Amino acid sequence: MTRITCWKTLSETNRSPIFGFLVLPSSKLAILEPCSSLRARGHRLLSCLLFSGVALLCLQITSFLRLFVVKTDRVVWRIGETATSEQLGLSTVALAHSSPRQKDIMKLGKLSRDPFLMAQSTVRIAFVTGAARGIGEAIALRLADDGLDVAVNDIASKGEELAAVVKAIEAKGRRAIAVPGDVSSEEETIAMIDKVVKVLGGLDVMVANAGIFRIELSLLDTSVEEWETTMATNVRGTMLSFKHAARQMVKQGRGGRIIGACSYAGKKPMLSAASYNTSKFAVRGLTQSAAMEFAKYDITVNSYAPGAILTPMILSTDDAINGGPANTFLKYCGIPTDVPKADPPVVAGLVSYLVKPEAYFVTGQCININGGILFD
């Protein structure tokens, strides 16, 4: 918290914006009702303020992210910090900045590129694909720890594992559902997202984690069918998740977070994995394209690029290639077996940050998380 030493206010009868802000006299009755809606309808806060007669906010749109405050006595609370309705009832809501044109003021009711947008919603809902185990499971559990309700997906054959993840989320006090299905199918992807929205009430965070890996001894021997199988899940599945999650977020009008699964291999190809390498390079391109397109809807799009994360795939890859030792994956891919390794919760920690309000300025990034084996 910081303190403001000088304020210019206006009388109740003179409400023309001067000195960059307009303030009504401190009135508990006048401001209590709008502020009581802060958490329940955070994404509508600016509209609420504009049309409730509490205050008109005067600012240059490009600058308001750093300046929007709620003033309690002489203490300034940044929107998104905890404050009771009683405290806010004695508050003055204002912005100290130069006055813009009137049309810019009226646009405030539709602006939402700000760090408090998602923080104030009482319920936030995430959908994580490929979540029966490994990185996806860790992400789902971490988001539940962060206070989100979580829908988890994987292929139908992993129903029991998904059910266990659902129980673990519910044990943390959050709502959870399993939505098994094939992310490479547009029809199934639409149906899964519709179910998430119907059961949990919306969609704020999409984590397109589902992916497959196939060890290919040589590109010369890779069949079209093998190639297409990898592309269908890793590229088309990610695209469909991005597309239909974004459609729902645009419909809701409150922004959102979309995150994809890239890889170390999406920046530095591995041996014996041409289709996988190609698919992860594609996810990087998709991440950047979607970030540019969805920005106007207040949707950020990023992806994580893990190195050697100790998932069942790394440790076994189909029982380490039919019963081989655990390092078979690394050896086949030309990665030294002594590279730094980490557990799935490390990736989940990065995702946890990317969906937080303070990550609103991070978009279009494919973020390394590999222990330093690759600098980019």
N, C-alpha and C positions, 0 to 999 in steps of 0.2 A: 504494500500500500504506500501511496505517496500523499503529500499534502498540497493543497492549492492555497496560495496566499492572497490572491486577488481575484475577485469575481465582479463582473458587471451584470446587474440584473435590471429588469424592467418592472414597471408597476403593472398591476393586473389589468388596467384599462389600456395600457400602451404595449401592444404585443408585436410590434414590428421588429424584425431581427436587426440588432446592432451588435457591434463588437464580436460578431461571429456566433452568437447564440441567443436564444430566447428562453426565458425561464418564467414559470408561473410562481407565485408566492408559495412557500412551503406549506403544504396542506396534506395532512395525513389522509383525509377522506378523498381528496382529489386523486391521489396517486396510489392508494392502497390496492384498489381493484386491478389496475393494469399490472402492477408489480406482482400481485398474487398469481398472475398467469405466466410469470416469467419462465418457470420450469416446465409447466404443462404445455405451453405454446411458444417455446423459445424462438422458433423460426418466424413467428408473427410479431415479435416484440416491437420492431420498428413501426409496423403498421398500427399496432395497438397504441403506441405513443402518439403517432401522428394524428390519429382520428379520435382519440379519447379526450383531447383537450388538456392533456398533461403537459406536453412540451412540444415545440417544433425544434428539430435539430438542424442547425445551420452549419454547413461544412463543405469543404471540397471533397467530393466522393473518393478521390484517390488517396486521401489522407486520413479517413476516419478510422481506419483499423487501429491506429495507435492512440486515438484520442477519445474514443467513446468511453465515458465514465459515468458512474452513479455516485453522487456526492452525499455522504451522510455526515451531517454537521460539518466538520472541517476535514474529514477523512474521505479520500476518494477510493471507491471500490471499482475495480475494473470489471466490466461485465464478464460473467463466467465464474467470479469468485463467489463464495457463499455469503449471503446476506439475508436476514429475515425480513418478512413483510413489514414488521414493525420498524425495523431500521430503515427500510426503503420508504416507509410512510412519512418519514421526516426528511426525505431526500429532495434534492434538486437534480433533475436530469438535464445535462447540457453538454455542449461541445464548445471549447474555446478555439475558434478558428475563424478565418475571414468568411464573410457571407457570400454564398454563391448565388446564382440566379434562382428564382423561385421554382423553376421547373426541376432543378437539381434537388431541391428540398423535397418536392413531391415524389421524386424517384426513390426516396429513402424507403418507402413502404415496400419496395420490391428488391431492394439490395439485400444480399445475404453473404457476400464474400467477407466473412469476419470470423474471428476465432470463437465467438460465443454461440454461433449458429447451432452446432450439433451438441454442444455441452449442456444446453439448457433443456433439451428434450428429456422428459421423464422416462421414456422408453426408447431405446435404440436397438435395432435389430440387425443381426449379421447373418450372412449365409456363407458357409465355408464348404467348398467342394473338395473331394479327396480327403475326407476327414476321419476315416475309420482308424487310421494309425499314423505314426510318423509326424511329419511337420504339420499336416492338416489337423490332426488331433490336438497337437500342442497349441496351435493357433486358436482352435475352438475353445479350449479350456482357458487360455489366457484372456480371451475376449469376455468369457463368462466372469472371470475374476475382475475384469474391468467394469463389470456392471451391464453387459449387453446380454440380451436374449439371443440364442444362437440356433440356427438350423444347420444341420450337418448332412452332407451328401457323400455317397460313394456308390460303387456298383452294387447291384442287388445281392450278389454272392457274399458281400461283407455285411449283411444285415445284422448279424449278432454283434459284430464289433461296433457298428454304428449305434446299436441299442445301448451298449456299454458306455459309449461316449455321451449319449443323451442322459443316462443316469448320473454320470459324473458331473455334467453341467447342472442338472437339477439339484444335485447335492450341494452345489454352491449357491443355491437360492435363485437361480435364473430359469426362465422358461426355455425349453428346447424341444425340437422335433427332428426326426430323421426323415430325409427325403431322398431315398435311393433312386438312382437313375443314371442314364448315359448322357454325359455332358456334350458328347459329340452329336447328339440328336437335337435339332432345334425344337421339335415338338415336345420332347421330354424336358428340355431346359425351360421352355415356356411354362409347362405344367408344374415343374418344381418351384419356380419363382412365384407362380400364382398361388401355390399351396402355402408358401412361406408368408405371403402377404395376407392370405385369408386367415391363417391360423394365428400368426404372431402379430399381424397388424401393420405391416409395412416392410420396407427394406432400406437400410441406411448404409450398410457395409457389405460389399461383395468381395470375397476372397476366392479367386479362381485358382485354387491350389492343385486341382486334379491333373495328373500327368502320368505318363508311362515311360519306361526306359527299356530299350532293347539293345543288347550287345550284338553288334554286327561284326563278324570277323573281317569283312572287307566290303567296301562299297561296290566292288565288282560283283559280289555275290548277293547283294541286297535285292530282294524281289520287290516289285511294285506293290504287292500286297503288304509286305512288311513296312515299306515306306509309308503307305497310305494309313496304316493302322496308327503309327506314331503321330502323323500329322493330324489325323482326325481328332485324337484326344488332346494333344498338346497345343495345337494351333486353332483348329475349328472350335474345339470345346472352350478354349479361353475366349475366343472371339464371341461366341454365343453367350457366354456368361457376362462378358462386358456389355454386349449389345442389349440384352434383355434386362439386366440389372439397371443399366442406365435409363432405359425406357421407363421403368418403374420409378426411379428416382426423379426423372423429369416430371412425370405425372404427379408425384407428391409435392414437388416444388420446394423442397427443403435441402437440396444439395445431397452430397453423399461422398463415400470413399469407395474406390474400386482398386483392388490390388491383384496382381497376377504373379505367377510363379515363373521366374526366369531361372538362370543357373550360371554358375561359373562357365559352363559349356556354351552359354550364350554370348560370351566375350572372348573365350579362348577355347577353341574346339578340342575335344578329347579324341584319342584313337578309338577305333572300333565302335563309333557312335555317330555316324554321319547324319542319320535321320534325326536323332535326338539333338545334336548340335544345331542343325538347321532349324528345328522347331523352336529352340530357345532363342536363336537370333531373331526369329519371327516374332516371338513374344516381346522382345525389346522394341521392335518397330511398331507393333500393335499398341504397346503401352504409350509410346510417344504420340502416335496418331490419335488415339482416343483421348489423351490428355489435352491436346489442342482442340479437338472437337467438342469435348464435354465441358471445357472451362466455363463457357457462358452459362452453364446450368449449375455452376458452383459444385461441380463434381471433380475431385482430384483423382488422378490415375497414376499409380506407381507399380513397380514390381520389385521383388527381392531376388538376388542372385547368390544363392548359397554355394559354398564350397563343399568340403567333406563333412556333412552333417550325418551323425550316426543314426540313420533311419534303418528300418528293416531292408530297404532297397540297397543301401550301401553295405550293410552288414551281411546280407545274404544274397540278394538278387536271385530269386528262385532257388533258395538254399545254396547260395554262392555257386551258381552254375552247377546244379545237380550234385551237391554235396562237397564242393570244393571249399577251401579255407576262406575265412571271412574277408581277406584282402583281395580276393579274386577280382572284384569290381574295380578297385584302384589299379591293379596290375594290368588288366585288360585295357583300361582307359589311358594308360601311360602316365598315371599320377603316382609320385613317390608315396610309399606306404607310411612314411614318417611325417606327412604334411599335418599341419594343425587340424584337429578335429573338434567338433562341438556337438552338443545334443540339440534336439529339435526346439526346446524352449528358447534357445538363443534367437532363432528366426522369429518365433512368436513374439519375443520382446520388441523386435523391429516393427512387426505388424501392429503391435499394440500402440506404438508411437504414431505410426502413419495414420491411424484412424482417430487419433485424438484431435481436439480442436486446434491445438498449437501447431499442428502439421499442415494447416491450411495453405502455407506458402510452398509446400513441397509437392510438385506434380511433374509427370513426365520423366521420372527418374527410375533407373534400374540400379538398385542399391546393392553393392557388394557386401557380403557377410561371409568371409572366407578365411579369417585368421591371418590375412596378409599374404596369401599365396599368389594373389594377383592384385596389382594396383591399376586403377582405371579412373 
